[in-house]
């Protein structure tokens, strides 16, 4: 066997390994990017699956057919605290016409329970825990408060940033299909 032929054979294995690694890396990156898609206005809402503050399983898809008001918050967030009285009034007046869901962005059960008690959130508000901000990312939430409105067909109709007044909550909820 010639020396050139032996050198080429020795190169084939490392080249094949490199090719497999490149293909595998490309596949992993593509899957990661695919799983990192952020849902925006007009898109189908990702199905939030997590637990409530009382450890009850929750799935956003179980609310299909009715509009949903999703408020991302943190118990220490001053703008969130500022909007809480209006959110409570909104829930008391309209909680039977729209599902109101609050999603904590990773503060933990004791802190969130204290917030719920302190602000006397009515039972018409479902309070969810998102310990790793998974659902925040899925909806493109980067701060708090941020509100996502989903219509009865599961489509995102609004993504609003900042604290909201009662009037703005009602207007946004009507846009999502609240009657």
C-alpha positions in Angstrom: 0.0 0.0 0.0 1.3 3.4 -0.8 2.1 6.0 1.8 -0.5 8.4 0.3 -3.3 5.8 0.5 -2.5 5.1 4.2 -2.6 8.9 5.0 -6.0 9.2 3.3 -7.4 6.3 5.3 -6.2 7.9 8.5 -8.0 11.1 7.6 -11.3 9.4 6.8 -12.2 8.5 10.4 -11.6 12.0 11.9 -13.4 13.7 9.0 -16.4 11.3 9.4 -16.5 12.0 13.1 -16.3 15.7 12.5 -19.2 15.5 9.9 -21.3 13.5 12.4 -20.6 16.1 15.1 -21.5 19.0 12.8 -24.8 17.4 11.8 -25.6 16.5 15.4 -24.8 20.0 16.6 -26.9 21.6 13.9 -29.8 19.3 14.8 -29.5 20.2 18.5 -29.4 24.0 17.8 -32.4 23.7 15.4 -34.4 21.9 18.1 -33.4 24.4 20.8 -34.5 27.3 18.5 -37.7 25.6 17.7 -38.5 25.1 21.4 -37.6 28.8 22.1 -40.3 30.2 19.8 -42.0 33.2 21.4 -45.8 33.5 20.8 -47.0 36.9 19.8 -50.2 38.6 19.0 -52.1 36.5 16.4 -50.4 33.3 17.4 -52.0 30.4 19.2 -51.3 30.7 22.9 -48.8 28.2 24.3 -50.6 25.8 26.7 -49.4 26.9 30.1 -49.2 23.7 32.2 -48.1 24.3 35.8 -49.6 24.4 39.3 -51.7 26.9 41.1 -50.6 28.5 44.4 -52.7 25.7 46.1 -50.8 23.0 44.2 -53.6 22.2 41.8 -52.6 21.2 38.3 -53.5 23.9 35.7 -53.6 23.9 31.9 -54.5 27.0 29.9 -56.1 24.7 27.2 -58.8 23.8 29.8 -60.1 27.3 29.5 -60.7 27.1 25.7 -64.0 28.7 24.7 -63.7 31.6 27.0 -61.4 34.7 27.0 -58.4 34.7 29.3 -56.7 37.6 31.0 -53.1 36.6 32.0 -51.2 38.9 34.2 -47.5 38.3 34.8 -46.4 39.7 38.1 -43.9 39.6 41.0 -44.9 40.2 44.6 -42.1 42.7 45.1 -42.8 44.7 41.9 -44.0 48.2 42.6 -45.9 48.6 39.3 -47.6 45.2 40.0 -48.6 46.4 43.5 -49.9 49.6 42.0 -52.2 47.8 39.6 -53.4 45.2 42.2 -56.4 47.1 43.6 -57.7 47.6 40.1 -57.1 44.0 39.2 -59.0 42.9 42.3 -61.9 45.2 41.4 -61.8 43.9 37.8 -61.9 40.3 39.1 -64.8 41.1 41.4 -66.9 42.7 38.6 -65.9 40.7 35.6 -64.4 37.4 36.9 -67.5 35.5 35.8 -67.1 36.8 32.2 -63.4 36.2 31.7 -60.8 33.9 33.3 -58.3 35.9 35.2 -54.9 34.2 35.7 -51.9 35.7 37.5 -48.5 34.1 36.8 -45.8 34.7 39.4 -42.4 34.9 37.8 -40.4 32.7 40.1 -40.7 34.1 43.7 -41.9 31.0 45.5 -45.0 29.8 47.3 -44.6 31.6 50.7 -43.9 35.0 49.1 -46.8 34.6 46.6 -49.2 33.4 49.3 -48.4 36.4 51.4 -49.1 38.6 48.5 -52.5 36.9 47.8 -53.5 37.3 51.5 -52.3 40.8 51.8 -54.1 42.1 48.7 -57.1 39.8 49.3 -57.2 38.4 45.8 -60.6 36.9 45.2 -61.0 33.2 44.4 -62.0 34.2 40.8 -58.3 34.8 40.1 -56.2 31.8 39.4 -52.7 32.3 40.7 -50.0 30.2 39.0 -46.3 29.6 39.8 -43.7 29.7 37.1 -40.5 29.0 39.1 -38.2 28.9 36.1 -39.9 31.7 34.0 -40.7 29.0 31.4 -44.1 30.5 30.5 -42.8 34.0 30.7 -40.4 33.3 27.9 -43.0 31.3 25.9 -45.2 34.5 25.7 -42.3 36.9 25.3 -42.7 38.4 28.7 -39.5 40.3 29.8 -40.8 42.3 32.8 -43.7 42.8 35.0 -46.5 43.6 35.0 -47.3 42.4 31.5 -50.7 41.2 30.4 -51.5 38.7 27.7 -55.1 38.5 26.5 -56.3 35.3 24.8 -59.6 34.9 23.0 -61.9 31.9 23.3 -60.2 30.3 20.3 -56.9 30.3 22.1 -55.3 33.1 20.0 -53.3 35.9 21.6 -55.1 39.2 20.9 -53.0 41.6 23.0 -49.7 41.8 24.9 -49.7 44.9 27.1 -46.8 46.1 29.1 -47.0 48.0 32.4 -49.6 48.6 35.1 -53.2 48.8 33.9 -56.1 50.8 35.2 -59.5 49.2 35.7 -60.8 51.0 32.6 -57.8 49.7 30.5 -58.4 46.1 31.8 -62.1 46.2 30.8 -61.2 47.6 27.3 -58.6 44.9 26.8 -60.9 42.2 28.0 -63.7 43.3 25.7 -61.2 43.2 22.8 -60.4 39.6 23.8 -64.2 38.7 23.6 -65.5 39.4 27.1 -69.2 40.1 26.9 
